[in-house]
Amino acid sequence: MRTECWGFAIGSALFALGSAPGFAEWAGTTVANSSFFVGSWFFTFAAFVQLQLCGPFRAAADPIAGSVRAGREVHRSEWLSAAVQQFGTIAFNISTGAALVVHSIVNTNHYSWRPDVYGSIAFLVSSALAVFATEIYRRRDEPDAPGWSATVLNTIGSIAFGFSAIGAYVDTSGEAIKPLLSQGGTFVGALCFLVASLISLPRKTVAATP
């Protein structure tokens, strides 16, 4: 769990850095795109760890028993959320890598990366499934289940990435329709993911004094 949370936290911090107001103009588009590219791989690594912690998918009607994730049963909706999120991170790997390659060929700020539609849709679907799973855990009173604060922040972050993808849509003139919305959505979404990761970070337990 700590590895998963730190992976998402570092990836989110790099996404926030790359999309911070004025950073691309100050450091250069290549540096900003490199920040996105490296951050996307931290996302992918953390998403892979999360999927492994969910255990194998089974066709059970309700829970997936025997999971090693915090010693509790994992509902299939959480497994699906992790699997869809993994797809989204891979989509970001591809798009951030493409932005680096394109910028190296054509030297223009137009090719600064923004969340692509495929990764953004995957994050939105993953967040919706996570909300469903969190509500089930609340009704079951499951121990060590994901908290609502992290789930809500991740959902807001996914929505912000969605708006960023919309703003990054290129019209017939070759310009993004809402560049400020695109950059702001990426920055806000990354900050939401960062805070959610830090909130979810397990705290070390201290043994009680006899």
C-alpha positions as CSV (number, residue, x, y, z in Angstrom):
1,M,0.0,0.0,0.0
2,R,2.8,2.4,0.8
3,T,4.5,1.6,-2.5
4,E,1.2,2.2,-4.4
5,C,0.6,5.5,-2.6
6,W,4.1,6.8,-3.1
7,G,4.0,5.9,-6.8
8,F,0.8,7.8,-7.3
9,A,2.1,10.7,-5.2
10,I,5.3,11.1,-7.2
11,G,3.5,10.7,-10.5
12,S,1.0,13.4,-9.5
13,A,3.7,15.8,-8.3
14,L,5.4,15.5,-11.7
15,F,2.1,16.1,-13.5
16,A,1.5,19.1,-11.3
17,L,5.0,20.4,-12.0
18,G,4.7,20.0,-15.8
19,S,1.3,21.8,-15.9
20,A,2.1,24.5,-13.3
21,P,1.3,28.0,-14.6
22,G,4.4,29.4,-16.4
23,F,6.5,26.3,-15.9
24,A,6.6,25.3,-19.6
25,E,7.4,28.9,-20.6
26,W,10.2,29.1,-18.1
27,A,11.7,25.6,-18.4
28,G,10.8,24.8,-21.9
29,T,8.1,22.5,-23.4
30,T,10.6,19.6,-23.6
31,V,11.2,19.7,-19.9
32,A,7.5,20.0,-19.2
33,N,6.7,17.0,-21.5
34,S,9.5,15.0,-19.9
35,S,7.9,15.7,-16.5
36,F,4.6,14.3,-17.8
37,F,6.3,11.3,-19.4
38,V,8.2,10.3,-16.3
39,G,5.1,10.9,-14.1
40,S,3.0,8.7,-16.3
41,W,5.3,5.8,-15.7
42,F,5.0,6.3,-11.9
43,F,1.3,6.2,-12.4
44,T,1.5,3.0,-14.4
45,F,3.7,1.4,-11.8
46,A,1.4,2.4,-8.9
47,A,-1.6,1.2,-10.8
48,F,0.0,-2.1,-11.4
49,V,0.8,-2.5,-7.7
50,Q,-2.8,-1.6,-6.9
51,L,-4.2,-4.2,-9.3
52,Q,-1.9,-6.8,-7.8
53,L,-3.1,-6.0,-4.3
54,C,-6.7,-6.5,-5.5
55,G,-5.9,-10.2,-6.2
56,P,-7.2,-12.3,-9.0
57,F,-10.6,-11.5,-10.6
58,R,-13.2,-14.1,-9.9
59,A,-16.7,-14.5,-11.1
60,A,-18.2,-14.4,-7.6
61,A,-21.4,-12.4,-7.4
62,D,-20.1,-10.1,-4.6
63,P,-16.6,-10.3,-3.1
64,I,-13.3,-11.4,-4.3
65,A,-12.1,-13.5,-1.4
66,G,-8.6,-14.0,-0.2
67,S,-7.2,-10.7,-1.3
68,V,-4.0,-9.5,0.3
69,R,-5.1,-5.9,0.1
70,A,-5.1,-4.7,3.8
71,G,-6.4,-8.1,4.9
72,R,-10.0,-7.6,3.5
73,E,-12.2,-8.9,0.8
74,V,-12.1,-6.9,-2.4
75,H,-15.3,-6.3,-4.3
76,R,-15.1,-6.9,-8.0
77,S,-16.0,-3.3,-8.7
78,E,-12.7,-2.3,-7.0
79,W,-10.8,-4.8,-9.2
80,L,-12.5,-3.4,-12.3
81,S,-11.6,0.1,-11.1
82,A,-8.0,-0.8,-10.8
83,A,-7.9,-2.6,-14.2
84,V,-9.5,0.3,-16.0
85,Q,-7.2,2.7,-14.3
86,Q,-4.2,0.6,-15.5
87,F,-5.5,1.0,-19.1
88,G,-5.7,4.8,-18.5
89,T,-2.2,5.1,-17.3
90,I,-0.9,3.1,-20.3
91,A,-2.8,5.5,-22.6
92,F,-1.0,8.4,-20.8
93,N,2.3,6.6,-21.3
94,I,1.6,6.5,-25.1
95,S,0.4,10.1,-25.4
96,T,3.1,11.6,-23.2
97,G,5.8,9.7,-25.2
98,A,4.2,10.9,-28.5
99,A,4.3,14.5,-27.2
100,L,8.0,14.2,-26.6
101,V,8.7,12.7,-30.0
102,V,6.6,15.2,-31.9
103,H,8.2,18.1,-30.0
104,S,11.6,16.9,-30.9
105,I,10.7,16.9,-34.6
106,V,8.7,20.1,-34.7
107,N,9.9,22.7,-32.2
108,T,6.7,24.5,-31.1
109,N,4.9,25.0,-27.9
110,H,1.7,23.7,-29.5
111,Y,2.8,20.2,-28.7
112,S,2.9,20.5,-24.9
113,W,1.1,17.5,-23.6
114,R,-2.4,17.5,-22.1
115,P,-4.6,14.6,-21.0
116,D,-5.8,12.6,-24.0
117,V,-9.4,11.5,-24.3
118,Y,-8.8,7.7,-23.9
119,G,-6.8,8.1,-20.7
120,S,-9.3,10.6,-19.3
121,I,-12.3,8.5,-20.0
122,A,-10.6,5.5,-18.4
123,F,-9.9,7.6,-15.3
124,L,-13.5,8.7,-15.1
125,V,-14.8,5.2,-15.4
126,S,-12.3,4.0,-12.8
127,S,-13.4,6.7,-10.4
128,A,-17.1,5.8,-10.9
129,L,-16.3,2.2,-10.1
130,A,-14.3,3.3,-7.0
131,V,-17.2,5.3,-5.8
132,F,-19.5,2.3,-6.1
133,A,-17.0,0.1,-4.3
134,T,-16.5,2.6,-1.5
135,E,-20.2,2.7,-0.9
136,I,-20.4,-1.1,-0.7
137,Y,-17.5,-1.1,1.8
138,R,-19.3,1.6,3.9
139,R,-22.4,-0.5,4.1
140,R,-20.4,-3.6,5.0
141,D,-18.3,-1.6,7.6
142,E,-15.2,-3.2,6.1
143,P,-12.0,-2.6,8.0
144,D,-9.2,-0.7,6.2
145,A,-11.4,0.1,3.2
146,P,-10.7,3.2,1.1
147,G,-11.9,6.4,2.7
148,W,-14.4,8.7,1.1
149,S,-12.0,11.7,1.2
150,A,-9.5,10.0,-1.1
151,T,-12.2,8.6,-3.4
152,V,-13.9,12.0,-3.8
153,L,-10.6,13.7,-4.5
154,N,-9.6,11.1,-7.1
155,T,-13.0,11.6,-8.7
156,I,-12.6,15.4,-8.8
157,G,-9.1,14.9,-10.3
158,S,-10.5,12.6,-13.0
159,I,-13.2,15.1,-13.8
160,A,-10.6,17.9,-14.0
161,F,-8.5,15.7,-16.4
162,G,-11.7,15.2,-18.5
163,F,-12.1,19.0,-18.8
164,S,-8.5,19.3,-19.7
165,A,-8.9,16.8,-22.5
166,I,-11.9,18.8,-23.8
167,G,-10.0,22.0,-23.7
168,A,-7.0,20.5,-25.5
169,Y,-9.2,19.5,-28.5
170,V,-7.6,21.0,-31.6
171,D,-9.9,22.9,-34.0
172,T,-9.5,23.2,-37.8
173,S,-7.1,26.1,-37.4
174,G,-4.7,23.8,-35.4
175,E,-5.2,25.5,-32.1
176,A,-6.6,24.1,-28.8
177,I,-10.1,25.4,-28.2
178,K,-9.6,26.2,-24.5
179,P,-5.8,26.3,-23.7
180,L,-6.3,27.7,-20.2
181,L,-9.0,25.1,-19.4
182,S,-6.6,22.4,-20.7
183,Q,-3.7,23.5,-18.5
184,G,-5.8,24.4,-15.5
185,G,-7.6,21.0,-15.6
186,T,-4.3,19.1,-15.7
187,F,-2.9,21.1,-12.8
188,V,-6.0,20.9,-10.6
189,G,-6.4,17.2,-11.4
190,A,-2.8,16.4,-10.5
191,L,-3.1,18.2,-7.2
192,C,-6.2,16.3,-6.3
193,F,-4.5,13.0,-7.1
194,L,-1.5,14.1,-5.0
195,V,-3.5,14.9,-1.9
196,A,-5.6,11.7,-2.3
197,S,-2.4,9.7,-2.4
198,L,-1.0,11.3,0.7
199,I,-4.3,10.8,2.5
200,S,-4.3,7.1,1.6
201,L,-0.7,6.6,2.7
202,P,-0.7,4.0,5.5
203,R,0.6,5.3,8.8
204,K,3.1,3.2,10.8
205,T,1.4,1.7,13.8
206,V,2.9,2.0,17.2
207,A,2.8,-0.9,19.6
208,A,0.8,-0.3,22.8
209,T,2.8,0.0,26.0
210,P,2.1,-2.9,28.3
